[in-house]
Amino acid sequence: MQRSGKLITLFLILSGLLSCEGTTFRSSVPAYPVRVIVDTRIGAFVHFQPEALGSFVVANKEGYYLDNQWVSSSSAMDAYGYGGVVVYIGAFGYNAYDLACPNCAEKGSCNPCQISGGFAQCPKCEEEYDMLSGTAAPQKGIAHEALRRLNIINSDGRLTITQGQ
């Protein structure tokens, strides 16, 4: 009886592991290089802290956009993904996303979303993505996936954003 119980347990574990194959999510937004650094300890970024819910920084080839102005030039080492990068302070701290609309990217065009209030909105299809929740999930049902999430590492106030999954 004990042996059959162990075999059943082993079978369940193995079948659980095998069922995970092929479940990796693939975004409609192409994976382009990302390398953005926002140092919240210096310069204009010093006021960009996790307590400032709804604050954001947009980084693209033009530089860094913060508090309705361009605050810094971009570095030759920076890379901005497919549609630019947004670092947003949501309900659970810092979040980073590629600003390309997945709905439009799936159709072969790049339309960087614009940030307004707690949402990112695609200027072409008008889908809205919820930024405050920390998920960037579509709200109108036009798109079927959230904005592409990027990796963000916070090392003593220096935020390093790189390519996500």
C-alpha positions in Angstrom: 0.0 0.0 0.0 2.8 2.4 0.8 4.6 1.7 -2.4 1.5 2.3 -4.6 1.0 5.6 -2.7 4.6 6.7 -3.5 4.2 5.7 -7.1 1.0 7.8 -7.4 2.7 10.7 -5.8 5.7 10.4 -8.2 3.3 10.1 -11.1 1.5 13.3 -10.1 4.7 15.2 -9.6 6.0 14.1 -13.0 2.8 14.9 -14.8 2.7 18.3 -13.2 6.2 19.1 -14.4 5.5 17.9 -17.9 2.3 19.9 -18.2 4.2 23.1 -17.7 5.9 22.7 -21.1 4.8 25.2 -23.7 3.1 27.6 -21.3 5.6 30.4 -21.7 3.9 33.6 -22.7 5.0 35.3 -26.0 4.2 39.0 -26.3 3.0 40.4 -29.6 5.5 43.2 -29.0 8.9 42.2 -30.5 11.8 41.8 -28.1 14.1 44.7 -28.7 17.1 45.6 -26.5 16.4 47.6 -23.4 18.9 49.3 -21.1 17.7 52.3 -19.2 19.1 53.7 -15.9 17.2 56.1 -13.7 19.2 57.2 -10.7 16.6 58.6 -8.2 19.5 59.9 -6.0 20.7 62.6 -8.4 19.5 65.5 -10.5 15.9 65.8 -11.7 15.1 62.2 -10.7 15.5 62.8 -7.0 11.8 63.4 -6.6 10.9 60.2 -8.5 10.4 58.0 -5.4 8.0 55.1 -4.7 5.9 57.3 -2.5 4.9 59.4 -5.5 2.1 57.1 -6.8 1.3 57.8 -10.4 4.7 59.4 -11.2 6.5 58.2 -14.3 9.6 58.5 -16.5 9.5 57.8 -20.2 12.8 57.1 -21.9 13.3 57.0 -25.7 15.8 58.2 -28.2 14.9 61.8 -27.3 16.1 61.3 -23.7 14.1 61.1 -20.4 10.7 62.7 -20.0 9.8 63.4 -16.4 7.3 65.9 -14.9 6.2 67.2 -18.3 9.7 68.1 -19.5 12.7 66.5 -21.0 15.2 66.3 -18.1 18.3 64.6 -19.5 19.9 63.5 -22.7 20.1 59.8 -23.5 23.4 57.9 -23.3 24.9 56.0 -26.3 24.6 52.9 -24.2 20.8 53.2 -23.7 18.3 51.1 -25.5 14.6 51.7 -25.5 12.8 48.5 -26.6 10.3 48.6 -29.4 8.2 51.7 -28.5 10.1 53.4 -25.7 10.2 52.6 -22.0 8.1 53.8 -19.1 9.0 53.4 -15.5 5.8 53.9 -13.5 5.2 54.1 -9.8 2.1 52.0 -9.2 0.3 50.6 -6.2 3.2 48.2 -5.5 6.2 50.3 -6.3 8.2 50.6 -9.5 7.1 48.9 -12.7 8.6 49.1 -16.2 7.0 48.5 -19.6 7.7 48.8 -23.3 5.3 51.5 -24.5 4.4 49.7 -27.8 0.8 48.8 -28.0 0.5 45.0 -28.2 -2.7 45.3 -30.3 -1.0 47.4 -32.9 2.3 45.6 -32.8 0.5 42.4 -33.6 -0.6 44.1 -36.8 2.9 45.2 -37.7 3.0 48.8 -36.5 4.5 50.5 -33.5 2.4 53.0 -31.7 3.9 54.2 -28.5 1.3 54.7 -25.8 0.9 58.1 -24.1 0.6 58.3 -20.3 -2.3 60.2 -18.8 -3.5 59.8 -15.3 -3.2 56.2 -14.3 -3.4 54.9 -17.9 -1.3 54.4 -21.0 -3.3 54.9 -24.1 -2.5 53.9 -27.7 -3.0 56.8 -30.0 -4.1 54.6 -32.9 -6.5 51.9 -31.5 -7.3 53.9 -28.3 -6.8 50.9 -26.0 -6.1 51.9 -22.4 -3.7 50.1 -20.1 -4.0 50.3 -16.3 -0.7 51.5 -14.9 -1.7 52.1 -11.3 -2.4 48.4 -10.6 1.1 47.4 -11.7 -0.2 45.1 -14.4 -0.6 47.4 -17.4 -3.7 45.3 -18.3 -5.9 46.4 -21.2 -9.1 48.0 -20.0 -11.3 48.4 -23.1 -11.0 44.8 -24.5 -9.4 45.9 -27.8 -6.1 44.3 -26.9 -5.8 40.9 -25.5 -2.6 41.3 -23.6 -0.9 43.7 -21.3 2.0 46.0 -22.2 5.3 44.0 -22.4 6.8 44.0 -18.8 10.4 44.8 -18.5 12.8 43.8 -15.7 13.6 46.4 -13.2 16.3 46.2 -10.5 16.4 48.8 -7.7 19.8 49.0 -6.2 19.8 51.8 -3.5 17.7 54.1 -5.7 19.4 53.3 -9.0 16.8 51.7 -11.2 18.2 49.5 -14.1 15.6 48.5 -16.6 16.4 45.6 -19.0 14.6 43.3 -21.4 11.7 41.3 -19.8 10.3 38.0 -20.9 
